[in-house]
C-alpha cells in the first residue's frame, strides 16, 4: 500500500485533536476502588480459606 492509497481512508484520520485515554491513565472513583478492594478480599478469602477449612 502506497502513501497515496493510505490517504484516501477516512476511517482513521491522522492528526486528530481528540485527547486519547486508556484505562491505566484514567482516574478511578472512590466507589470503583472500594468495589475492587472488596472483590480482591473475597478472592483472597476463597483462595486461602477453602484450603485451610479442608485441612481442619
VMD Tcl script that builds the backbone (N, CA, C; Angstrom):
set m [mol new atoms 168]
animate dup $m
set s [atomselect $m all]
$s set {name element resname resid chain x y z} {
  {N N UNK 1 A 0.853 -1.169 0.000}
  {CA C UNK 1 A 0.000 0.000 0.000}
  {C C UNK 1 A 0.896 1.229 0.000}
  {N N UNK 2 A 0.651 2.109 -0.929}
  {CA C UNK 2 A 1.457 3.324 -1.023}
  {C C UNK 2 A 0.850 4.412 -0.140}
  {N N UNK 3 A 1.594 5.472 0.053}
  {CA C UNK 3 A 1.131 6.590 0.870}
  {C C UNK 3 A -0.132 7.216 0.281}
  {N N UNK 4 A -0.213 7.280 -1.048}
  {CA C UNK 4 A -1.398 7.852 -1.692}
  {C C UNK 4 A -2.630 6.996 -1.414}
  {N N UNK 5 A -2.472 5.675 -1.437}
  {CA C UNK 5 A -3.591 4.793 -1.135}
  {C C UNK 5 A -4.070 4.991 0.293}
  {N N UNK 6 A -3.143 5.204 1.187}
  {CA C UNK 6 A -3.457 5.325 2.607}
  {C C UNK 6 A -4.192 6.629 2.915}
  {N N UNK 7 A -3.895 7.691 2.206}
  {CA C UNK 7 A -4.503 8.995 2.481}
  {C C UNK 7 A -5.987 9.028 2.154}
  {N N UNK 8 A -6.460 8.138 1.311}
  {CA C UNK 8 A -7.849 8.147 0.910}
  {C C UNK 8 A -8.798 7.572 1.946}
  {N N UNK 9 A -8.302 6.983 3.000}
  {CA C UNK 9 A -9.151 6.345 4.004}
  {C C UNK 9 A -9.637 7.366 5.027}
  {N N UNK 10 A -10.924 7.386 5.273}
  {CA C UNK 10 A -11.497 8.313 6.245}
  {C C UNK 10 A -11.799 7.658 7.583}
  {N N UNK 11 A -11.608 6.340 7.699}
  {CA C UNK 11 A -11.987 5.658 8.932}
  {C C UNK 11 A -11.013 5.888 10.079}
  {N N UNK 12 A -9.839 6.387 9.829}
  {CA C UNK 12 A -8.903 6.727 10.904}
  {C C UNK 12 A -8.068 7.938 10.496}
  {N N UNK 13 A -8.662 9.112 10.608}
  {CA C UNK 13 A -7.953 10.322 10.180}
  {C C UNK 13 A -6.731 10.588 11.047}
  {N N UNK 14 A -5.701 11.085 10.414}
  {CA C UNK 14 A -4.467 11.420 11.131}
  {C C UNK 14 A -4.545 12.857 11.638}
  {N N UNK 15 A -3.856 13.131 12.722}
  {CA C UNK 15 A -3.843 14.477 13.257}
  {C C UNK 15 A -5.097 14.829 14.027}
  {N N UNK 16 A -5.745 13.857 14.611}
  {CA C UNK 16 A -6.963 14.105 15.370}
  {C C UNK 16 A -6.650 14.963 16.592}
  {N N UNK 17 A -7.539 15.881 16.913}
  {CA C UNK 17 A -7.324 16.759 18.061}
  {C C UNK 17 A -7.947 16.209 19.341}
  {N N UNK 18 A -8.670 15.074 19.237}
  {CA C UNK 18 A -9.278 14.485 20.420}
  {C C UNK 18 A -8.203 13.889 21.318}
  {N N UNK 19 A -8.376 14.080 22.629}
  {CA C UNK 19 A -7.422 13.525 23.583}
  {C C UNK 19 A -7.673 12.039 23.739}
  {N N UNK 20 A -6.596 11.264 23.695}
  {CA C UNK 20 A -6.710 9.818 23.815}
  {C C UNK 20 A -6.635 9.413 25.271}
  {N N UNK 21 A -7.430 8.452 25.678}
  {CA C UNK 21 A -7.429 7.998 27.061}
  {C C UNK 21 A -7.414 6.477 27.096}
  {N N UNK 22 A -6.554 5.937 27.945}
  {CA C UNK 22 A -6.515 4.492 28.131}
  {C C UNK 22 A -6.748 4.188 29.602}
  {N N UNK 23 A -7.204 2.998 29.903}
  {CA C UNK 23 A -7.622 2.633 31.249}
  {C C UNK 23 A -6.574 2.914 32.338}
  {N N UNK 24 A -5.328 2.493 32.201}
  {CA C UNK 24 A -4.389 2.735 33.292}
  {C C UNK 24 A -4.144 4.224 33.575}
  {N N UNK 25 A -4.441 5.076 32.612}
  {CA C UNK 25 A -4.214 6.501 32.809}
  {C C UNK 25 A -5.468 7.221 33.303}
  {N N UNK 26 A -6.582 6.548 33.291}
  {CA C UNK 26 A -7.831 7.169 33.714}
  {C C UNK 26 A -7.939 7.171 35.241}
  {N N UNK 27 A -8.591 8.178 35.763}
  {CA C UNK 27 A -8.791 8.266 37.211}
  {C C UNK 27 A -9.900 7.311 37.642}
  {N N UNK 28 A -9.742 6.717 38.812}
  {CA C UNK 28 A -10.757 5.827 39.372}
  {C C UNK 28 A -11.520 6.575 40.455}
  {N N UNK 29 A -12.813 6.320 40.549}
  {CA C UNK 29 A -13.619 6.940 41.594}
  {C C UNK 29 A -13.443 6.134 42.883}
  {N N UNK 30 A -13.695 6.753 44.034}
  {CA C UNK 30 A -13.607 6.007 45.298}
  {C C UNK 30 A -14.522 4.782 45.317}
  {N N UNK 31 A -15.685 4.878 44.685}
  {CA C UNK 31 A -16.609 3.743 44.632}
  {C C UNK 31 A -15.979 2.573 43.866}
  {N N UNK 32 A -15.335 2.858 42.734}
  {CA C UNK 32 A -14.686 1.813 41.951}
  {C C UNK 32 A -13.542 1.167 42.738}
  {N N UNK 33 A -12.807 1.960 43.484}
  {CA C UNK 33 A -11.701 1.443 44.299}
  {C C UNK 33 A -12.250 0.534 45.400}
  {N N UNK 34 A -13.336 0.946 46.054}
  {CA C UNK 34 A -13.933 0.144 47.128}
  {C C UNK 34 A -14.459 -1.187 46.590}
  {N N UNK 35 A -15.112 -1.153 45.441}
  {CA C UNK 35 A -15.626 -2.390 44.844}
  {C C UNK 35 A -14.465 -3.320 44.498}
  {N N UNK 36 A -13.419 -2.797 43.927}
  {CA C UNK 36 A -12.246 -3.600 43.590}
  {C C UNK 36 A -11.601 -4.212 44.818}
  {N N UNK 37 A -11.519 -3.440 45.900}
  {CA C UNK 37 A -10.930 -3.941 47.145}
  {C C UNK 37 A -11.774 -5.074 47.738}
  {N N UNK 38 A -13.095 -4.913 47.707}
  {CA C UNK 38 A -13.986 -5.966 48.227}
  {C C UNK 38 A -13.838 -7.235 47.402}
  {N N UNK 39 A -13.804 -7.107 46.096}
  {CA C UNK 39 A -13.647 -8.273 45.223}
  {C C UNK 39 A -12.300 -8.954 45.487}
  {N N UNK 40 A -11.245 -8.167 45.667}
  {CA C UNK 40 A -9.927 -8.738 45.957}
  {C C UNK 40 A -9.935 -9.482 47.294}
  {N N UNK 41 A -10.558 -8.894 48.318}
  {CA C UNK 41 A -10.619 -9.550 49.624}
  {C C UNK 41 A -11.415 -10.848 49.582}
  {N N UNK 42 A -12.516 -10.858 48.847}
  {CA C UNK 42 A -13.309 -12.086 48.708}
  {C C UNK 42 A -12.483 -13.150 47.990}
  {N N UNK 43 A -11.777 -12.774 46.960}
  {CA C UNK 43 A -10.930 -13.712 46.229}
  {C C UNK 43 A -9.826 -14.283 47.096}
  {N N UNK 44 A -9.191 -13.440 47.897}
  {CA C UNK 44 A -8.131 -13.903 48.806}
  {C C UNK 44 A -8.717 -14.835 49.866}
  {N N UNK 45 A -9.883 -14.487 50.400}
  {CA C UNK 45 A -10.531 -15.330 51.409}
  {C C UNK 45 A -10.860 -16.707 50.842}
  {N N UNK 46 A -11.352 -16.742 49.611}
  {CA C UNK 46 A -11.665 -18.032 48.985}
  {C C UNK 46 A -10.380 -18.817 48.710}
  {N N UNK 47 A -9.375 -18.137 48.194}
  {CA C UNK 47 A -8.117 -18.797 47.832}
  {C C UNK 47 A -7.450 -19.453 49.037}
  {N N UNK 48 A -7.423 -18.750 50.159}
  {CA C UNK 48 A -6.750 -19.300 51.346}
  {C C UNK 48 A -7.715 -19.943 52.324}
  {N N UNK 49 A -8.956 -19.489 52.371}
  {CA C UNK 49 A -9.929 -20.005 53.347}
  {C C UNK 49 A -10.402 -21.411 53.030}
  {N N UNK 50 A -10.681 -21.707 51.800}
  {CA C UNK 50 A -11.169 -23.036 51.427}
  {C C UNK 50 A -10.115 -24.109 51.713}
  {N N UNK 51 A -8.873 -23.954 51.285}
  {CA C UNK 51 A -7.883 -24.987 51.613}
  {C C UNK 51 A -7.647 -25.142 53.118}
  {N N UNK 52 A -7.669 -24.043 53.863}
  {CA C UNK 52 A -7.497 -24.137 55.306}
  {C C UNK 52 A -8.682 -24.834 55.952}
  {N N UNK 53 A -9.894 -24.579 55.470}
  {CA C UNK 53 A -11.086 -25.216 56.016}
  {C C UNK 53 A -11.077 -26.726 55.748}
  {N N UNK 54 A -10.544 -27.120 54.603}
  {CA C UNK 54 A -10.480 -28.552 54.252}
  {C C UNK 54 A -9.472 -29.268 55.141}
  {N N UNK 55 A -8.403 -28.595 55.512}
  {CA C UNK 55 A -7.371 -29.195 56.358}
  {C C UNK 55 A -7.843 -29.375 57.794}
  {N N UNK 56 A -8.791 -28.585 58.246}
  {CA C UNK 56 A -9.246 -28.665 59.655}
  {C C UNK 56 A -10.241 -29.713 59.858}
}
mol reanalyze $m
mol bondsrecalc $m
mol representation Tube
mol addrep $m
